[in-house]
């Protein structure tokens, strides 16, 4: 899995881009899934977490 941190104009917001590569064991199909995660952190606590992903790569690898 790879990741890349993106900057924001708000210091309490962290944006992370993730790339995961996996293989579905039942089909043997490999796929790459990408997602963006947004965190809002204040005083060391996560106030907000959002995950934005496109499930189409997994759907295709499952043969659906």
N, C-alpha and C positions, 0 to 999 in steps of 0.2 A: 504494500500500500504506500502511496506517496501522498504528500500534502504540501500545500503552499499557503502561507499566511498572506492575507491581503490587508492593505491599510484602509483606515476609515478616518474621516475628519472628526469623529467623536472618540475620545480616548477610552471610553468604557466599552466600546464595541470592537469585537474581534471577529474577523471573517476568515474562515478556513476552507480551502478547496481541497477535496479528497479525491484520489483515484485509487480504486481497489480492483485488483485482478484476481479472478477465481475460476474454478472449474466446477461445474455441476457434476457430482459423483454419479448420479443416475443416468445422465446422458453423455458425459464426457466432453460436453461443449464448454469451451473457455469463453469468458466474457470480461469486459471491463466496465465498471460502473463508476460514474462520477457523481459527486454531490457537493453542495455548498452548505456549510454550517455557520450559523450566526449566533454569537454569544454576546450578551450584555452582562458585564461583570462590574460590581461595585463593592468595595471593602472586602475583596477576596471571596465574594459569594456570587454565584450565577443567578442573575435575576431573570434572564430570558435565554432560551435555547430553541433554535429553529433549524430544521434540517430540510433542505430542498434537494430532491433526487428525482431522476427520471428512471422508472423501473423497466423501461422497454428493453434494455440490454439483458436483464435477467429473464424477462418474459420470453425473449427470443431463444436464450440458451436453454430454457426449460422446454422449448418446443411448443409453447402455447400459442 
